[in-house]
Amino acid sequence: MIDEDISAQTHQVMKNIKEVLKAASSSLDKVVKATIFLTDMNNFAVVNEIYKSYFTENNYPARSAVEVSELPKGALVEIEVIAIQE
């Protein structure tokens, strides 16, 4: 079941991304581009602060944010990243 809190969902998404990148011999430090999908753009400030906390200073990848009408399983946020391998 997906937590209905945008903060909790964003942290979980970032943790999931971190694990997927690790399995692919990469890391958050190797992310070059991210796309954030939100069901409510009013959540952008909260999501953006959490997103930034997972990256080191001066190593923020390019990103864009898009509002969508709905995400799978009732999620409020989804993040897609492009990263290079180590």
Biopython code that builds the backbone (N, CA, C, O; Angstrom):
import numpy as np
from Bio.PDB.StructureBuilder import StructureBuilder

atoms = [
    (1, "MET", "N", (0.840, -1.185, 0.000)),
    (1, "MET", "CA", (0.000, 0.000, 0.000)),
    (1, "MET", "C", (0.882, 1.245, 0.000)),
    (1, "MET", "O", (1.878, 1.297, 0.721)),
    (2, "ILE", "N", (0.532, 2.223, -0.783)),
    (2, "ILE", "CA", (1.307, 3.454, -0.903)),
    (2, "ILE", "C", (0.882, 4.441, 0.170)),
    (2, "ILE", "O", (-0.307, 4.692, 0.366)),
    (3, "ASP", "N", (1.867, 4.994, 0.859)),
    (3, "ASP", "CA", (1.609, 6.029, 1.859)),
    (3, "ASP", "C", (0.995, 7.234, 1.153)),
    (3, "ASP", "O", (1.415, 7.573, 0.047)),
    (4, "GLU", "N", (0.024, 7.879, 1.760)),
    (4, "GLU", "CA", (-0.650, 9.019, 1.129)),
    (4, "GLU", "C", (0.059, 10.344, 1.357)),
    (4, "GLU", "O", (-0.392, 11.372, 0.853)),
    (5, "ASP", "N", (1.149, 10.346, 2.097)),
    (5, "ASP", "CA", (1.901, 11.558, 2.400)),
    (5, "ASP", "C", (2.954, 11.811, 1.323)),
    (5, "ASP", "O", (3.749, 10.923, 1.016)),
    (6, "ILE", "N", (2.965, 13.011, 0.749)),
    (6, "ILE", "CA", (3.890, 13.332, -0.336)),
    (6, "ILE", "C", (5.344, 13.218, 0.116)),
    (6, "ILE", "O", (6.193, 12.773, -0.657)),
    (7, "SER", "N", (5.643, 13.609, 1.342)),
    (7, "SER", "CA", (7.021, 13.506, 1.849)),
    (7, "SER", "C", (7.460, 12.051, 1.922)),
    (7, "SER", "O", (8.546, 11.701, 1.459)),
    (8, "ALA", "N", (6.627, 11.212, 2.496)),
    (8, "ALA", "CA", (6.957, 9.790, 2.619)),
    (8, "ALA", "C", (7.113, 9.147, 1.244)),
    (8, "ALA", "O", (8.028, 8.351, 1.033)),
    (9, "GLN", "N", (6.233, 9.483, 0.317)),
    (9, "GLN", "CA", (6.325, 8.926, -1.029)),
    (9, "GLN", "C", (7.604, 9.367, -1.719)),
    (9, "GLN", "O", (8.255, 8.562, -2.384)),
    (10, "THR", "N", (7.972, 10.627, -1.571)),
    (10, "THR", "CA", (9.173, 11.133, -2.229)),
    (10, "THR", "C", (10.417, 10.462, -1.670)),
    (10, "THR", "O", (11.300, 10.067, -2.431)),
    (11, "HIS", "N", (10.499, 10.328, -0.353)),
    (11, "HIS", "CA", (11.642, 9.622, 0.239)),
    (11, "HIS", "C", (11.707, 8.185, -0.271)),
    (11, "HIS", "O", (12.789, 7.696, -0.594)),
    (12, "GLN", "N", (10.565, 7.504, -0.349)),
    (12, "GLN", "CA", (10.564, 6.118, -0.820)),
    (12, "GLN", "C", (11.001, 6.029, -2.276)),
    (12, "GLN", "O", (11.768, 5.138, -2.640)),
    (13, "VAL", "N", (10.520, 6.941, -3.105)),
    (13, "VAL", "CA", (10.922, 6.954, -4.514)),
    (13, "VAL", "C", (12.435, 7.136, -4.626)),
    (13, "VAL", "O", (13.089, 6.441, -5.403)),
    (14, "MET", "N", (12.988, 8.064, -3.856)),
    (14, "MET", "CA", (14.435, 8.309, -3.923)),
    (14, "MET", "C", (15.231, 7.102, -3.415)),
    (14, "MET", "O", (16.279, 6.777, -3.973)),
    (15, "LYS", "N", (14.750, 6.447, -2.380)),
    (15, "LYS", "CA", (15.414, 5.234, -1.878)),
    (15, "LYS", "C", (15.365, 4.129, -2.938)),
    (15, "LYS", "O", (16.343, 3.409, -3.140)),
    (16, "ASN", "N", (14.222, 4.003, -3.608)),
    (16, "ASN", "CA", (14.090, 3.001, -4.669)),
    (16, "ASN", "C", (15.052, 3.291, -5.815)),
    (16, "ASN", "O", (15.703, 2.381, -6.328)),
    (17, "ILE", "N", (15.142, 4.554, -6.216)),
    (17, "ILE", "CA", (16.052, 4.941, -7.292)),
    (17, "ILE", "C", (17.486, 4.611, -6.893)),
    (17, "ILE", "O", (18.247, 4.067, -7.693)),
    (18, "LYS", "N", (17.848, 4.935, -5.675)),
    (18, "LYS", "CA", (19.203, 4.664, -5.181)),
    (18, "LYS", "C", (19.533, 3.178, -5.296)),
    (18, "LYS", "O", (20.632, 2.822, -5.721)),
    (19, "GLU", "N", (18.595, 2.308, -4.921)),
    (19, "GLU", "CA", (18.821, 0.859, -4.990)),
    (19, "GLU", "C", (18.896, 0.352, -6.430)),
    (19, "GLU", "O", (19.716, -0.512, -6.740)),
    (20, "VAL", "N", (18.051, 0.880, -7.304)),
    (20, "VAL", "CA", (18.088, 0.476, -8.716)),
    (20, "VAL", "C", (19.416, 0.891, -9.337)),
    (20, "VAL", "O", (20.023, 0.118, -10.079)),
    (21, "LEU", "N", (19.868, 2.099, -9.042)),
    (21, "LEU", "CA", (21.146, 2.555, -9.571)),
    (21, "LEU", "C", (22.296, 1.699, -9.054)),
    (21, "LEU", "O", (23.207, 1.356, -9.808)),
    (22, "LYS", "N", (22.256, 1.359, -7.788)),
    (22, "LYS", "CA", (23.291, 0.509, -7.198)),
    (22, "LYS", "C", (23.347, -0.837, -7.918)),
    (22, "LYS", "O", (24.431, -1.335, -8.220)),
    (23, "ALA", "N", (22.195, -1.420, -8.189)),
    (23, "ALA", "CA", (22.126, -2.703, -8.891)),
    (23, "ALA", "C", (22.672, -2.604, -10.316)),
    (23, "ALA", "O", (23.109, -3.599, -10.893)),
    (24, "ALA", "N", (22.642, -1.405, -10.869)),
    (24, "ALA", "CA", (23.144, -1.171, -12.231)),
    (24, "ALA", "C", (24.572, -0.619, -12.223)),
    (24, "ALA", "O", (25.039, -0.076, -13.225)),
    (25, "SER", "N", (25.256, -0.761, -11.095)),
    (25, "SER", "CA", (26.635, -0.271, -10.947)),
    (25, "SER", "C", (26.740, 1.231, -11.159)),
    (25, "SER", "O", (27.693, 1.714, -11.771)),
    (26, "SER", "N", (25.776, 1.955, -10.660)),
    (26, "SER", "CA", (25.784, 3.407, -10.739)),
    (26, "SER", "C", (25.373, 3.947, -9.371)),
    (26, "SER", "O", (25.271, 3.192, -8.404)),
    (27, "SER", "N", (25.138, 5.254, -9.295)),
    (27, "SER", "CA", (24.758, 5.863, -8.024)),
    (27, "SER", "C", (24.067, 7.197, -8.287)),
    (27, "SER", "O", (24.019, 7.675, -9.421)),
    (28, "LEU", "N", (23.540, 7.779, -7.234)),
    (28, "LEU", "CA", (22.898, 9.086, -7.379)),
    (28, "LEU", "C", (23.887, 10.144, -7.867)),
    (28, "LEU", "O", (23.491, 11.096, -8.540)),
    (29, "ASP", "N", (25.161, 9.987, -7.536)),
    (29, "ASP", "CA", (26.174, 10.934, -8.000)),
    (29, "ASP", "C", (26.355, 10.898, -9.508)),
    (29, "ASP", "O", (26.930, 11.818, -10.090)),
    (30, "LYS", "N", (25.869, 9.844, -10.137)),
    (30, "LYS", "CA", (26.021, 9.683, -11.594)),
    (30, "LYS", "C", (24.757, 10.063, -12.371)),
    (30, "LYS", "O", (24.713, 9.922, -13.593)),
    (31, "VAL", "N", (23.731, 10.544, -11.662)),
    (31, "VAL", "CA", (22.496, 10.969, -12.333)),
    (31, "VAL", "C", (22.763, 12.263, -13.089)),
    (31, "VAL", "O", (23.305, 13.215, -12.526)),
    (32, "VAL", "N", (22.386, 12.299, -14.356)),
    (32, "VAL", "CA", (22.593, 13.499, -15.173)),
    (32, "VAL", "C", (21.291, 14.227, -15.483)),
    (32, "VAL", "O", (21.304, 15.413, -15.814)),
    (33, "LYS", "N", (20.158, 13.515, -15.375)),
    (33, "LYS", "CA", (18.862, 14.130, -15.689)),
    (33, "LYS", "C", (17.771, 13.403, -14.929)),
    (33, "LYS", "O", (17.792, 12.179, -14.803)),
    (34, "ALA", "N", (16.823, 14.166, -14.426)),
    (34, "ALA", "CA", (15.665, 13.586, -13.743)),
    (34, "ALA", "C", (14.398, 14.278, -14.226)),
    (34, "ALA", "O", (14.396, 15.472, -14.528)),
    (35, "THR", "N", (13.334, 13.511, -14.291)),
    (35, "THR", "CA", (12.017, 14.058, -14.583)),
    (35, "THR", "C", (11.117, 13.682, -13.416)),
    (35, "THR", "O", (10.999, 12.509, -13.063)),
    (36, "ILE", "N", (10.488, 14.683, -12.825)),
    (36, "ILE", "CA", (9.600, 14.480, -11.688)),
    (36, "ILE", "C", (8.164, 14.619, -12.182)),
    (36, "ILE", "O", (7.796, 15.639, -12.766)),
    (37, "PHE", "N", (7.368, 13.604, -11.948)),
    (37, "PHE", "CA", (5.956, 13.616, -12.320)),
    (37, "PHE", "C", (5.147, 13.796, -11.043)),
    (37, "PHE", "O", (5.306, 13.028, -10.094)),
    (38, "LEU", "N", (4.291, 14.793, -11.013)),
    (38, "LEU", "CA", (3.472, 15.105, -9.838)),
    (38, "LEU", "C", (1.999, 15.158, -10.225)),
    (38, "LEU", "O", (1.642, 15.649, -11.296)),
    (39, "THR", "N", (1.156, 14.650, -9.342)),
    (39, "THR", "CA", (-0.284, 14.757, -9.602)),
    (39, "THR", "C", (-0.825, 16.111, -9.153)),
    (39, "THR", "O", (-1.949, 16.482, -9.491)),
    (40, "ASP", "N", (-0.013, 16.850, -8.385)),
    (40, "ASP", "CA", (-0.405, 18.189, -7.926)),
    (40, "ASP", "C", (0.850, 19.048, -7.843)),
    (40, "ASP", "O", (1.703, 18.823, -6.984)),
    (41, "MET", "N", (0.965, 20.019, -8.722)),
    (41, "MET", "CA", (2.159, 20.866, -8.770)),
    (41, "MET", "C", (2.333, 21.664, -7.481)),
    (41, "MET", "O", (3.421, 22.178, -7.224)),
    (42, "ASN", "N", (1.296, 21.779, -6.675)),
    (42, "ASN", "CA", (1.433, 22.451, -5.381)),
    (42, "ASN", "C", (2.369, 21.689, -4.445)),
    (42, "ASN", "O", (2.834, 22.247, -3.451)),
    (43, "ASN", "N", (2.648, 20.432, -4.748)),
    (43, "ASN", "CA", (3.579, 19.634, -3.950)),
    (43, "ASN", "C", (5.029, 19.809, -4.384)),
    (43, "ASN", "O", (5.927, 19.217, -3.785)),
    (44, "PHE", "N", (5.269, 20.610, -5.412)),
    (44, "PHE", "CA", (6.615, 20.730, -5.965)),
    (44, "PHE", "C", (7.646, 21.186, -4.932)),
    (44, "PHE", "O", (8.729, 20.605, -4.869)),
    (45, "ALA", "N", (7.358, 22.176, -4.142)),
    (45, "ALA", "CA", (8.340, 22.699, -3.184)),
    (45, "ALA", "C", (8.783, 21.621, -2.201)),
    (45, "ALA", "O", (9.973, 21.500, -1.909)),
    (46, "VAL", "N", (7.848, 20.848, -1.695)),
    (46, "VAL", "CA", (8.167, 19.772, -0.751)),
    (46, "VAL", "C", (9.015, 18.704, -1.442)),
    (46, "VAL", "O", (10.049, 18.288, -0.920)),
    (47, "VAL", "N", (8.576, 18.272, -2.602)),
    (47, "VAL", "CA", (9.295, 17.243, -3.351)),
    (47, "VAL", "C", (10.694, 17.732, -3.719)),
    (47, "VAL", "O", (11.662, 16.980, -3.603)),
    (48, "ASN", "N", (10.808, 18.964, -4.152)),
    (48, "ASN", "CA", (12.095, 19.504, -4.574)),
    (48, "ASN", "C", (13.093, 19.538, -3.415)),
    (48, "ASN", "O", (14.263, 19.207, -3.606)),
    (49, "GLU", "N", (12.660, 19.923, -2.241)),
    (49, "GLU", "CA", (13.558, 19.959, -1.077)),
    (49, "GLU", "C", (14.046, 18.558, -0.717)),
    (49, "GLU", "O", (15.223, 18.366, -0.410)),
    (50, "ILE", "N", (13.152, 17.596, -0.754)),
    (50, "ILE", "CA", (13.548, 16.216, -0.453)),
    (50, "ILE", "C", (14.471, 15.693, -1.543)),
    (50, "ILE", "O", (15.495, 15.079, -1.242)),
    (51, "TYR", "N", (14.126, 15.925, -2.794)),
    (51, "TYR", "CA", (14.940, 15.509, -3.945)),
    (51, "TYR", "C", (16.356, 16.039, -3.796)),
    (51, "TYR", "O", (17.319, 15.284, -3.934)),
    (52, "LYS", "N", (16.493, 17.331, -3.516)),
    (52, "LYS", "CA", (17.815, 17.955, -3.376)),
    (52, "LYS", "C", (18.633, 17.329, -2.257)),
    (52, "LYS", "O", (19.858, 17.253, -2.355)),
    (53, "SER", "N", (17.972, 16.880, -1.196)),
    (53, "SER", "CA", (18.689, 16.323, -0.048)),
    (53, "SER", "C", (19.405, 15.010, -0.372)),
    (53, "SER", "O", (20.271, 14.582, 0.391)),
    (54, "TYR", "N", (19.067, 14.378, -1.466)),
    (54, "TYR", "CA", (19.695, 13.111, -1.849)),
    (54, "TYR", "C", (20.928, 13.304, -2.730)),
    (54, "TYR", "O", (21.595, 12.332, -3.087)),
    (55, "PHE", "N", (21.229, 14.540, -3.078)),
    (55, "PHE", "CA", (22.378, 14.822, -3.926)),
    (55, "PHE", "C", (23.378, 15.689, -3.176)),
    (55, "PHE", "O", (23.015, 16.428, -2.261)),
    (56, "THR", "N", (24.636, 15.590, -3.573)),
    (56, "THR", "CA", (25.657, 16.413, -2.940)),
    (56, "THR", "C", (25.630, 17.812, -3.545)),
    (56, "THR", "O", (25.246, 18.002, -4.699)),
    (57, "GLU", "N", (26.043, 18.776, -2.744)),
    (57, "GLU", "CA", (26.067, 20.157, -3.215)),
    (57, "GLU", "C", (26.958, 20.267, -4.441)),
    (57, "GLU", "O", (27.990, 19.599, -4.519)),
    (58, "ASN", "N", (26.579, 21.085, -5.380)),
    (58, "ASN", "CA", (27.280, 21.286, -6.652)),
    (58, "ASN", "C", (27.180, 20.073, -7.569)),
    (58, "ASN", "O", (27.896, 19.994, -8.567)),
    (59, "ASN", "N", (26.307, 19.132, -7.245)),
    (59, "ASN", "CA", (26.114, 17.962, -8.100)),
    (59, "ASN", "C", (24.630, 17.686, -8.289)),
    (59, "ASN", "O", (24.190, 16.538, -8.226)),
    (60, "TYR", "N", (23.866, 18.744, -8.521)),
    (60, "TYR", "CA", (22.445, 18.581, -8.766)),
    (60, "TYR", "C", (22.239, 18.317, -10.257)),
    (60, "TYR", "O", (22.623, 19.140, -11.089)),
    (61, "PRO", "N", (21.641, 17.185, -10.600)),
    (61, "PRO", "CA", (21.423, 16.904, -12.022)),
    (61, "PRO", "C", (20.347, 17.823, -12.602)),
    (61, "PRO", "O", (19.530, 18.386, -11.874)),
    (62, "ALA", "N", (20.366, 17.958, -13.897)),
    (62, "ALA", "CA", (19.300, 18.696, -14.572)),
    (62, "ALA", "C", (17.986, 18.001, -14.258)),
    (62, "ALA", "O", (17.943, 16.776, -14.153)),
    (63, "ARG", "N", (16.912, 18.770, -14.109)),
    (63, "ARG", "CA", (15.621, 18.146, -13.834)),
    (63, "ARG", "C", (14.498, 19.000, -14.376)),
    (63, "ARG", "O", (14.620, 20.211, -14.562)),
    (64, "SER", "N", (13.405, 18.316, -14.617)),
    (64, "SER", "CA", (12.177, 18.999, -15.007)),
    (64, "SER", "C", (11.052, 18.382, -14.190)),
    (64, "SER", "O", (11.163, 17.258, -13.700)),
    (65, "ALA", "N", (9.978, 19.129, -14.055)),
    (65, "ALA", "CA", (8.817, 18.653, -13.317)),
    (65, "ALA", "C", (7.586, 18.822, -14.193)),
    (65, "ALA", "O", (7.417, 19.839, -14.866)),
    (66, "VAL", "N", (6.732, 17.808, -14.172)),
    (66, "VAL", "CA", (5.544, 17.794, -15.014)),
    (66, "VAL", "C", (4.351, 17.392, -14.150)),
    (66, "VAL", "O", (4.425, 16.437, -13.377)),
    (67, "GLU", "N", (3.271, 18.121, -14.290)),
    (67, "GLU", "CA", (2.035, 17.723, -13.603)),
    (67, "GLU", "C", (1.262, 16.770, -14.504)),
    (67, "GLU", "O", (1.072, 17.029, -15.692)),
    (68, "VAL", "N", (0.823, 15.667, -13.917)),
    (68, "VAL", "CA", (0.050, 14.661, -14.641)),
    (68, "VAL", "C", (-1.280, 14.451, -13.931)),
    (68, "VAL", "O", (-1.409, 14.746, -12.743)),
    (69, "SER", "N", (-2.253, 13.950, -14.648)),
    (69, "SER", "CA", (-3.571, 13.779, -14.032)),
    (69, "SER", "C", (-3.619, 12.598, -13.069)),
    (69, "SER", "O", (-4.393, 12.606, -12.111)),
    (70, "GLU", "N", (-2.791, 11.580, -13.321)),
    (70, "GLU", "CA", (-2.837, 10.388, -12.481)),
    (70, "GLU", "C", (-1.552, 9.589, -12.657)),
    (70, "GLU", "O", (-0.940, 9.596, -13.725)),
    (71, "LEU", "N", (-1.150, 8.892, -11.578)),
    (71, "LEU", "CA", (-0.001, 7.996, -11.626)),
    (71, "LEU", "C", (-0.460, 6.597, -11.208)),
    (71, "LEU", "O", (-1.472, 6.457, -10.522)),
    (72, "PRO", "N", (0.274, 5.568, -11.617)),
    (72, "PRO", "CA", (-0.106, 4.210, -11.249)),
    (72, "PRO", "C", (-0.230, 4.018, -9.738)),
    (72, "PRO", "O", (0.514, 4.612, -8.958)),
    (73, "LYS", "N", (-1.164, 3.194, -9.353)),
    (73, "LYS", "CA", (-1.407, 2.801, -7.957)),
    (73, "LYS", "C", (-1.713, 3.974, -7.034)),
    (73, "LYS", "O", (-1.527, 3.876, -5.821)),
    (74, "GLY", "N", (-2.181, 5.081, -7.602)),
    (74, "GLY", "CA", (-2.556, 6.227, -6.786)),
    (74, "GLY", "C", (-1.389, 7.022, -6.233)),
    (74, "GLY", "O", (-1.563, 7.820, -5.312)),
    (75, "ALA", "N", (-0.207, 6.816, -6.780)),
    (75, "ALA", "CA", (0.973, 7.553, -6.316)),
    (75, "ALA", "C", (0.801, 9.045, -6.579)),
    (75, "ALA", "O", (0.105, 9.453, -7.509)),
    (76, "LEU", "N", (1.452, 9.850, -5.737)),
    (76, "LEU", "CA", (1.429, 11.305, -5.890)),
    (76, "LEU", "C", (2.660, 11.815, -6.631)),
    (76, "LEU", "O", (2.644, 12.908, -7.197)),
    (77, "VAL", "N", (3.730, 11.016, -6.626)),
    (77, "VAL", "CA", (4.990, 11.423, -7.252)),
    (77, "VAL", "C", (5.670, 10.211, -7.871)),
    (77, "VAL", "O", (5.618, 9.100, -7.342)),
    (78, "GLU", "N", (6.306, 10.461, -9.004)),
    (78, "GLU", "CA", (7.135, 9.452, -9.668)),
    (78, "GLU", "C", (8.339, 10.201, -10.208)),
    (78, "GLU", "O", (8.203, 11.312, -10.720)),
    (79, "ILE", "N", (9.504, 9.608, -10.100)),
    (79, "ILE", "CA", (10.721, 10.260, -10.584)),
    (79, "ILE", "C", (11.456, 9.297, -11.494)),
    (79, "ILE", "O", (11.674, 8.135, -11.152)),
    (80, "GLU", "N", (11.831, 9.799, -12.653)),
    (80, "GLU", "CA", (12.581, 9.029, -13.662)),
    (80, "GLU", "C", (13.965, 9.654, -13.746)),
    (80, "GLU", "O", (14.088, 10.876, -13.822)),
    (81, "VAL", "N", (15.008, 8.831, -13.733)),
    (81, "VAL", "CA", (16.362, 9.376, -13.835)),
    (81, "VAL", "C", (17.135, 8.731, -14.970)),
    (81, "VAL", "O", (16.862, 7.601, -15.373)),
    (82, "ILE", "N", (18.100, 9.473, -15.471)),
    (82, "ILE", "CA", (19.093, 8.968, -16.421)),
    (82, "ILE", "C", (20.430, 9.121, -15.734)),
    (82, "ILE", "O", (20.783, 10.207, -15.274)),
    (83, "ALA", "N", (21.183, 8.019, -15.664)),
    (83, "ALA", "CA", (22.470, 8.049, -14.988)),
    (83, "ALA", "C", (23.510, 7.314, -15.827)),
    (83, "ALA", "O", (23.182, 6.479, -16.671)),
    (84, "ILE", "N", (24.754, 7.645, -15.575)),
    (84, "ILE", "CA", (25.849, 6.937, -16.237)),
    (84, "ILE", "C", (26.357, 5.856, -15.284)),
    (84, "ILE", "O", (26.166, 5.943, -14.070)),
    (85, "GLN", "N", (26.995, 4.854, -15.842)),
    (85, "GLN", "CA", (27.570, 3.814, -14.999)),
    (85, "GLN", "C", (28.931, 4.259, -14.500)),
    (85, "GLN", "O", (29.612, 5.061, -15.139)),
    (86, "GLU", "N", (29.317, 3.729, -13.349)),
    (86, "GLU", "CA", (30.617, 4.073, -12.767)),
    (86, "GLU", "C", (31.735, 3.381, -13.492)),
    (86, "GLU", "O", (32.901, 3.555, -13.137)),
]
sb = StructureBuilder()
sb.init_structure("model")
sb.init_model(0)
sb.init_chain("A")
sb.init_seg("    ")
for serial, (resi, resn, name, xyz) in enumerate(atoms, 1):
    if name == "N":
        sb.init_residue(resn, " ", resi, " ")
    sb.init_atom(name, np.array(xyz, "f"), 0.0, 1.0, " ", f" {name:<3s}", serial, name[0])
structure = sb.get_structure()
